[in-house]
Amino acid sequence: MGAAGAVLWWGSSSRTQRHLGNGFEGEGIDLGAVFVELPLVFLAGALLPAVVWGLGAALSARRQRSGHLHR
């Protein structure tokens, strides 16, 4: 899912909808939400799965190495 899922989740949140003009009594559009938050959400969605996978692979390799030493 990654970056696309993160962007879809961000875009459908009530907070984002409020900033993009669908707020209470027609509040104005806050483009800061798009120019600042959207790139950060995209990067987090792209990097987080890779970091979690890397940690899992490192722990798995570490567990396999320690298992071979005790046998």
GUGUDREN-533980 format. One record per atom (N, C-alpha, C, O): residue number from 1; x, y, z. Coordinates in pm, 1 decimal. Example, Ala and Ser with C-alpha at 12.3 -4.5 7.8 and 13.67 -1.06 7.14 Angstrom:
2
pos: 1&c1: 1319.0&c2: -569.0&c3: 780.0
pos: 1&c1: 1230.0&c2: -450.0&c3: 780.0
pos: 1&c1: 1320.0&c2: -330.0&c3: 780.0
pos: 1&c1: 1423.6&c2: -331.9&c3: 846.5
pos: 2&c1: 1285.0&c2: -225.0&c3: 708.0
pos: 2&c1: 1367.0&c2: -106.0&c3: 714.0
pos: 2&c1: 1290.0&c2: 3.0&c3: 787.0
pos: 2&c1: 1340.9&c2: 113.8&c3: 803.9
END
This chain:
71
pos: 1&c1: 83.8&c2: -117.2&c3: 0.0
pos: 1&c1: 0.0&c2: 0.0&c3: 0.0
pos: 1&c1: 89.1&c2: 124.6&c3: 0.0
pos: 1&c1: 80.2&c2: 204.6&c3: -93.1
pos: 2&c1: 170.9&c2: 143.0&c3: 96.7
pos: 2&c1: 275.2&c2: 244.6&c3: 98.4
pos: 2&c1: 229.4&c2: 387.3&c3: 78.2
pos: 2&c1: 135.7&c2: 434.1&c3: 142.9
pos: 3&c1: 297.4&c2: 456.0&c3: -12.9
pos: 3&c1: 276.2&c2: 599.3&c3: -33.6
pos: 3&c1: 135.4&c2: 628.5&c3: -84.8
pos: 3&c1: 72.9&c2: 725.0&c3: -40.9
pos: 4&c1: 85.0&c2: 547.4&c3: -176.0
pos: 4&c1: -49.6&c2: 571.2&c3: -229.5
pos: 4&c1: -154.5&c2: 557.2&c3: -120.1
pos: 4&c1: -247.5&c2: 637.5&c3: -112.3
pos: 5&c1: -140.0&c2: 456.9&c3: -36.8
pos: 5&c1: -234.1&c2: 438.6&c3: 74.2
pos: 5&c1: -228.6&c2: 552.5&c3: 174.2
pos: 5&c1: -331.6&c2: 596.3&c3: 225.3
pos: 6&c1: -108.0&c2: 600.3&c3: 201.9
pos: 6&c1: -92.8&c2: 711.3&c3: 295.2
pos: 6&c1: -157.9&c2: 837.6&c3: 240.7
pos: 6&c1: -224.3&c2: 910.2&c3: 314.7
pos: 7&c1: -139.3&c2: 864.1&c3: 112.0
pos: 7&c1: -199.3&c2: 982.5&c3: 50.5
pos: 7&c1: -351.5&c2: 971.1&c3: 47.6
pos: 7&c1: -421.2&c2: 1068.8&c3: 75.2
pos: 8&c1: -403.5&c2: 853.9&c3: 14.7
pos: 8&c1: -548.6&c2: 834.9&c3: 15.0
pos: 8&c1: -606.6&c2: 851.8&c3: 154.8
pos: 8&c1: -711.3&c2: 914.2&c3: 171.7
pos: 9&c1: -539.2&c2: 796.6&c3: 254.4
pos: 9&c1: -584.9&c2: 811.0&c3: 392.6
pos: 9&c1: -582.8&c2: 957.6&c3: 434.8
pos: 9&c1: -677.0&c2: 1005.5&c3: 498.0
pos: 10&c1: -475.8&c2: 1028.7&c3: 400.1
pos: 10&c1: -463.3&c2: 1170.4&c3: 433.4
pos: 10&c1: -572.5&c2: 1251.6&c3: 364.6
pos: 10&c1: -634.1&c2: 1338.5&c3: 426.5
pos: 11&c1: -596.3&c2: 1223.6&c3: 237.8
pos: 11&c1: -695.2&c2: 1299.1&c3: 161.3
pos: 11&c1: -837.5&c2: 1277.2&c3: 207.4
pos: 11&c1: -922.5&c2: 1364.6&c3: 190.5
pos: 12&c1: -864.6&c2: 1161.8&c3: 265.3
pos: 12&c1: -1001.1&c2: 1132.7&c3: 309.2
pos: 12&c1: -1026.7&c2: 1170.4&c3: 454.8
pos: 12&c1: -1139.7&c2: 1158.4&c3: 502.2
pos: 13&c1: -924.6&c2: 1215.4&c3: 526.1
pos: 13&c1: -944.9&c2: 1250.3&c3: 666.8
pos: 13&c1: -1026.1&c2: 1379.1&c3: 679.5
pos: 13&c1: -1018.0&c2: 1466.9&c3: 593.6
pos: 14&c1: -1102.8&c2: 1389.5&c3: 784.8
pos: 14&c1: -1187.0&c2: 1507.6&c3: 805.2
pos: 14&c1: -1102.7&c2: 1632.9&c3: 825.6
pos: 14&c1: -1144.4&c2: 1742.2&c3: 787.6
pos: 15&c1: -986.6&c2: 1618.4&c3: 884.2
pos: 15&c1: -898.1&c2: 1733.4&c3: 905.5
pos: 15&c1: -852.6&c2: 1791.3&c3: 772.0
pos: 15&c1: -854.3&c2: 1912.9&c3: 753.0
pos: 16&c1: -812.3&c2: 1705.1&c3: 680.3
pos: 16&c1: -768.8&c2: 1751.6&c3: 548.4
pos: 16&c1: -885.1&c2: 1812.8&c3: 472.1
pos: 16&c1: -869.3&c2: 1916.8&c3: 408.1
pos: 17&c1: -1001.2&c2: 1750.0&c3: 478.2
pos: 17&c1: -1118.7&c2: 1803.8&c3: 410.0
pos: 17&c1: -1152.4&c2: 1943.5&c3: 461.8
pos: 17&c1: -1192.1&c2: 2030.8&c3: 384.6
pos: 18&c1: -1136.8&c2: 1964.2&c3: 590.4
pos: 18&c1: -1163.1&c2: 2094.5&c3: 650.8
pos: 18&c1: -1065.5&c2: 2199.0&c3: 596.7
pos: 18&c1: -1105.1&c2: 2312.2&c3: 569.0
pos: 19&c1: -937.9&c2: 2161.4&c3: 581.6
pos: 19&c1: -837.1&c2: 2254.7&c3: 531.1
pos: 19&c1: -853.5&c2: 2283.6&c3: 382.1
pos: 19&c1: -810.1&c2: 2388.2&c3: 333.9
pos: 20&c1: -915.1&c2: 2192.7&c3: 310.2
pos: 20&c1: -931.0&c2: 2211.2&c3: 166.4
pos: 20&c1: -1064.9&c2: 2274.4&c3: 129.4
pos: 20&c1: -1104.8&c2: 2270.7&c3: 13.1
pos: 21&c1: -1134.3&c2: 2332.1&c3: 226.7
pos: 21&c1: -1253.1&c2: 2409.6&c3: 196.2
pos: 21&c1: -1385.4&c2: 2345.2&c3: 228.2
pos: 21&c1: -1489.3&c2: 2407.6&c3: 206.6
pos: 22&c1: -1387.1&c2: 2223.8&c3: 278.4
pos: 22&c1: -1513.0&c2: 2158.1&c3: 312.5
pos: 22&c1: -1542.9&c2: 2170.7&c3: 460.7
pos: 22&c1: -1610.4&c2: 2085.5&c3: 518.3
pos: 23&c1: -1493.5&c2: 2275.3&c3: 521.9
pos: 23&c1: -1508.0&c2: 2292.6&c3: 666.3
pos: 23&c1: -1637.2&c2: 2359.5&c3: 705.6
pos: 23&c1: -1730.0&c2: 2371.2&c3: 625.7
pos: 24&c1: -1641.9&c2: 2402.3&c3: 827.0
pos: 24&c1: -1759.3&c2: 2464.3&c3: 886.8
pos: 24&c1: -1788.1&c2: 2598.2&c3: 821.0
pos: 24&c1: -1701.0&c2: 2685.0&c3: 815.8
pos: 25&c1: -1908.3&c2: 2615.3&c3: 771.3
pos: 25&c1: -1957.5&c2: 2739.5&c3: 711.4
pos: 25&c1: -1866.3&c2: 2792.3&c3: 601.1
pos: 25&c1: -1841.5&c2: 2912.6&c3: 592.7
pos: 26&c1: -1816.6&c2: 2702.7&c3: 516.9
pos: 26&c1: -1738.2&c2: 2742.0&c3: 400.4
pos: 26&c1: -1607.6&c2: 2812.2&c3: 433.3
pos: 26&c1: -1572.5&c2: 2911.2&c3: 369.1
pos: 27&c1: -1536.5&c2: 2762.8&c3: 531.2
pos: 27&c1: -1406.4&c2: 2821.0&c3: 563.3
pos: 27&c1: -1317.4&c2: 2819.8&c3: 440.4
pos: 27&c1: -1337.3&c2: 2739.0&c3: 349.8
pos: 28&c1: -1220.2&c2: 2908.3&c3: 436.9
pos: 28&c1: -1130.9&c2: 2919.0&c3: 321.9
pos: 28&c1: -1038.4&c2: 2800.0&c3: 307.3
pos: 28&c1: -1023.2&c2: 2718.7&c3: 398.5
pos: 29&c1: -977.8&c2: 2791.8&c3: 191.9
pos: 29&c1: -884.8&c2: 2683.6&c3: 160.9
pos: 29&c1: -747.5&c2: 2718.0&c3: 218.2
pos: 29&c1: -698.2&c2: 2829.4&c3: 200.7
pos: 30&c1: -687.1&c2: 2622.7&c3: 286.0
pos: 30&c1: -552.4&c2: 2637.9&c3: 341.1
pos: 30&c1: -458.1&c2: 2552.8&c3: 256.8
pos: 30&c1: -447.2&c2: 2432.0&c3: 277.6
pos: 31&c1: -390.2&c2: 2616.3&c3: 161.9
pos: 31&c1: -302.0&c2: 2540.9&c3: 73.4
pos: 31&c1: -176.1&c2: 2492.9&c3: 143.3
pos: 31&c1: -102.3&c2: 2411.7&c3: 87.5
pos: 32&c1: -149.9&c2: 2540.9&c3: 263.4
pos: 32&c1: -38.0&c2: 2490.2&c3: 341.2
pos: 32&c1: -52.8&c2: 2341.3&c3: 368.5
pos: 32&c1: 46.0&c2: 2268.5&c3: 378.2
pos: 33&c1: -176.8&c2: 2297.3&c3: 380.7
pos: 33&c1: -202.0&c2: 2154.7&c3: 402.6
pos: 33&c1: -154.6&c2: 2072.9&c3: 283.3
pos: 33&c1: -108.0&c2: 1960.2&c3: 299.9
pos: 34&c1: -166.0&c2: 2127.9&c3: 165.2
pos: 34&c1: -125.1&c2: 2055.4&c3: 44.8
pos: 34&c1: 26.1&c2: 2065.1&c3: 24.8
pos: 34&c1: 92.8&c2: 1964.6&c3: 0.0
pos: 35&c1: 79.5&c2: 2186.7&c3: 35.6
pos: 35&c1: 221.1&c2: 2207.1&c3: 4.3
pos: 35&c1: 316.4&c2: 2157.3&c3: 112.1
pos: 35&c1: 431.9&c2: 2126.2&c3: 82.8
pos: 36&c1: 270.0&c2: 2149.3&c3: 235.8
pos: 36&c1: 357.0&c2: 2105.2&c3: 345.0
pos: 36&c1: 326.3&c2: 1961.4&c3: 385.1
pos: 36&c1: 416.5&c2: 1877.9&c3: 391.3
pos: 37&c1: 201.3&c2: 1932.7&c3: 411.8
pos: 37&c1: 165.2&c2: 1800.6&c3: 464.6
pos: 37&c1: 171.1&c2: 1690.6&c3: 359.5
pos: 37&c1: 218.9&c2: 1580.9&c3: 388.3
pos: 38&c1: 124.2&c2: 1717.3&c3: 239.5
pos: 38&c1: 117.8&c2: 1612.4&c3: 137.0
pos: 38&c1: 254.3&c2: 1551.5&c3: 105.7
pos: 38&c1: 264.9&c2: 1428.9&c3: 101.7
pos: 39&c1: 359.4&c2: 1630.8&c3: 83.2
pos: 39&c1: 490.3&c2: 1567.4&c3: 59.2
pos: 39&c1: 539.7&c2: 1486.6&c3: 178.8
pos: 39&c1: 602.3&c2: 1382.0&c3: 161.6
pos: 40&c1: 511.6&c2: 1534.7&c3: 300.1
pos: 40&c1: 554.9&c2: 1460.6&c3: 418.7
pos: 40&c1: 478.2&c2: 1329.6&c3: 432.5
pos: 40&c1: 536.1&c2: 1227.1&c3: 468.5
pos: 41&c1: 349.4&c2: 1332.5&c3: 404.5
pos: 41&c1: 269.4&c2: 1210.1&c3: 409.3
pos: 41&c1: 317.6&c2: 1111.2&c3: 304.5
pos: 41&c1: 327.9&c2: 991.5&c3: 331.6
pos: 42&c1: 347.1&c2: 1160.7&c3: 184.9
pos: 42&c1: 396.7&c2: 1074.4&c3: 77.3
pos: 42&c1: 529.5&c2: 1008.3&c3: 115.6
pos: 42&c1: 547.1&c2: 887.8&c3: 97.7
pos: 43&c1: 621.7&c2: 1087.8&c3: 168.1
pos: 43&c1: 751.9&c2: 1032.9&c3: 207.4
pos: 43&c1: 738.9&c2: 931.8&c3: 321.3
pos: 43&c1: 803.2&c2: 826.8&c3: 319.7
pos: 44&c1: 656.1&c2: 964.0&c3: 419.0
pos: 44&c1: 635.9&c2: 869.8&c3: 529.9
pos: 44&c1: 575.2&c2: 739.5&c3: 479.3
pos: 44&c1: 615.7&c2: 631.3&c3: 521.8
pos: 45&c1: 479.1&c2: 749.5&c3: 389.4
pos: 45&c1: 417.4&c2: 629.1&c3: 333.5
pos: 45&c1: 513.4&c2: 547.3&c3: 250.4
pos: 45&c1: 500.9&c2: 425.0&c3: 242.9
pos: 46&c1: 609.6&c2: 613.8&c3: 187.8
pos: 46&c1: 708.0&c2: 542.3&c3: 105.6
pos: 46&c1: 819.4&c2: 482.0&c3: 190.9
pos: 46&c1: 867.1&c2: 372.3&c3: 162.0
pos: 47&c1: 860.5&c2: 552.1&c3: 294.5
pos: 47&c1: 975.3&c2: 507.5&c3: 373.7
pos: 47&c1: 938.4&c2: 410.6&c3: 486.1
pos: 47&c1: 1015.7&c2: 319.9&c3: 516.7
pos: 48&c1: 823.9&c2: 428.1&c3: 546.9
pos: 48&c1: 788.0&c2: 345.0&c3: 662.3
pos: 48&c1: 784.0&c2: 195.8&c3: 629.8
pos: 48&c1: 839.9&c2: 117.3&c3: 706.3
pos: 49&c1: 720.5&c2: 152.2&c3: 519.8
pos: 49&c1: 723.7&c2: 8.2&c3: 489.1
pos: 49&c1: 866.0&c2: -45.0&c3: 468.3
pos: 49&c1: 896.8&c2: -156.8&c3: 509.7
pos: 50&c1: 952.2&c2: 33.7&c3: 405.1
pos: 50&c1: 1090.1&c2: -10.1&c3: 382.3
pos: 50&c1: 1166.2&c2: -23.1&c3: 514.0
pos: 50&c1: 1243.5&c2: -117.2&c3: 532.1
pos: 51&c1: 1144.8&c2: 70.2&c3: 605.3
pos: 51&c1: 1211.3&c2: 65.1&c3: 736.2
pos: 51&c1: 1163.1&c2: -55.4&c3: 816.0
pos: 51&c1: 1243.3&c2: -126.7&c3: 876.4
pos: 52&c1: 1032.0&c2: -77.8&c3: 816.0
pos: 52&c1: 977.3&c2: -193.1&c3: 889.9
pos: 52&c1: 1029.3&c2: -323.7&c3: 830.3
pos: 52&c1: 1065.8&c2: -415.3&c3: 904.0
pos: 53&c1: 1032.8&c2: -332.8&c3: 697.6
pos: 53&c1: 1085.0&c2: -453.8&c3: 632.9
pos: 53&c1: 1231.9&c2: -474.2&c3: 668.7
pos: 53&c1: 1273.3&c2: -586.1&c3: 699.1
pos: 54&c1: 1310.4&c2: -367.4&c3: 665.2
pos: 54&c1: 1452.3&c2: -377.9&c3: 697.8
pos: 54&c1: 1475.6&c2: -422.7&c3: 840.9
pos: 54&c1: 1562.8&c2: -505.5&c3: 867.0
pos: 55&c1: 1398.1&c2: -368.3&c3: 933.5
pos: 55&c1: 1410.8&c2: -411.3&c3: 1073.5
pos: 55&c1: 1372.3&c2: -558.1&c3: 1090.2
pos: 55&c1: 1437.5&c2: -632.6&c3: 1163.3
pos: 56&c1: 1266.4&c2: -598.3&c3: 1021.8
pos: 56&c1: 1224.7&c2: -738.6&c3: 1028.1
pos: 56&c1: 1330.6&c2: -831.6&c3: 971.5
pos: 56&c1: 1357.2&c2: -937.6&c3: 1028.2
pos: 57&c1: 1391.1&c2: -792.5&c3: 859.9
pos: 57&c1: 1496.3&c2: -874.1&c3: 799.0
pos: 57&c1: 1618.6&c2: -881.9&c3: 889.7
pos: 57&c1: 1679.6&c2: -987.9&c3: 903.4
pos: 58&c1: 1654.3&c2: -769.3&c3: 951.7
pos: 58&c1: 1770.5&c2: -769.3&c3: 1041.1
pos: 58&c1: 1744.9&c2: -857.4&c3: 1163.7
pos: 58&c1: 1832.4&c2: -933.3&c3: 1205.4
pos: 59&c1: 1625.6&c2: -846.9&c3: 1220.6
pos: 59&c1: 1593.8&c2: -930.8&c3: 1336.2
pos: 59&c1: 1588.9&c2: -1078.6&c3: 1299.0
pos: 59&c1: 1632.9&c2: -1164.0&c3: 1376.0
pos: 60&c1: 1535.6&c2: -1108.1&c3: 1181.7
pos: 60&c1: 1529.3&c2: -1246.6&c3: 1136.0
pos: 60&c1: 1669.5&c2: -1303.4&c3: 1114.9
pos: 60&c1: 1697.6&c2: -1416.6&c3: 1154.4
pos: 61&c1: 1756.5&c2: -1225.4&c3: 1053.2
pos: 61&c1: 1894.3&c2: -1270.7&c3: 1030.7
pos: 61&c1: 1967.4&c2: -1288.8&c3: 1163.3
pos: 61&c1: 2043.4&c2: -1384.0&c3: 1180.8
pos: 62&c1: 1944.0&c2: -1198.5&c3: 1254.6
pos: 62&c1: 2007.8&c2: -1207.8&c3: 1386.2
pos: 62&c1: 1960.2&c2: -1331.9&c3: 1461.9
pos: 62&c1: 2038.6&c2: -1399.4&c3: 1528.7
pos: 63&c1: 1831.5&c2: -1360.3&c3: 1450.4
pos: 63&c1: 1775.7&c2: -1477.4&c3: 1516.6
pos: 63&c1: 1830.0&c2: -1606.7&c3: 1456.5
pos: 63&c1: 1858.8&c2: -1702.2&c3: 1528.6
pos: 64&c1: 1843.9&c2: -1609.2&c3: 1323.4
pos: 64&c1: 1897.9&c2: -1726.7&c3: 1258.6
pos: 64&c1: 2043.4&c2: -1749.2&c3: 1294.6
pos: 64&c1: 2084.8&c2: -1863.5&c3: 1313.8
pos: 65&c1: 2122.5&c2: -1642.5&c3: 1304.3
pos: 65&c1: 2263.5&c2: -1656.1&c3: 1343.0
pos: 65&c1: 2275.5&c2: -1705.9&c3: 1485.9
pos: 65&c1: 2357.0&c2: -1793.8&c3: 1514.0
pos: 66&c1: 2195.4&c2: -1651.1&c3: 1576.6
pos: 66&c1: 2204.2&c2: -1694.6&c3: 1716.5
pos: 66&c1: 2153.4&c2: -1837.3&c3: 1732.6
pos: 66&c1: 2199.8&c2: -1909.3&c3: 1821.0
pos: 67&c1: 2059.1&c2: -1879.3&c3: 1648.9
pos: 67&c1: 2008.7&c2: -2016.4&c3: 1655.0
pos: 67&c1: 2114.1&c2: -2117.2&c3: 1612.4
pos: 67&c1: 2118.5&c2: -2227.5&c3: 1667.0
pos: 68&c1: 2198.0&c2: -2082.9&c3: 1517.4
pos: 68&c1: 2303.0&c2: -2173.0&c3: 1471.6
pos: 68&c1: 2415.7&c2: -2186.4&c3: 1572.8
pos: 68&c1: 2480.6&c2: -2290.9&c3: 1578.5
pos: 69&c1: 2440.3&c2: -2083.9&c3: 1652.1
pos: 69&c1: 2548.3&c2: -2088.4&c3: 1750.6
pos: 69&c1: 2513.3&c2: -2178.0&c3: 1869.4
pos: 69&c1: 2602.3&c2: -2238.1&c3: 1929.5
pos: 70&c1: 2386.7&c2: -2187.5&c3: 1903.4
pos: 70&c1: 2345.0&c2: -2265.0&c3: 2020.7
pos: 70&c1: 2322.5&c2: -2411.9&c3: 1990.5
pos: 70&c1: 2296.9&c2: -2488.8&c3: 2083.2
pos: 71&c1: 2330.5&c2: -2452.9&c3: 1870.2
pos: 71&c1: 2303.7&c2: -2592.9&c3: 1837.6
pos: 71&c1: 2423.3&c2: -2675.6&c3: 1852.1
pos: 71&c1: 2418.1&c2: -2796.3&c3: 1828.4
END
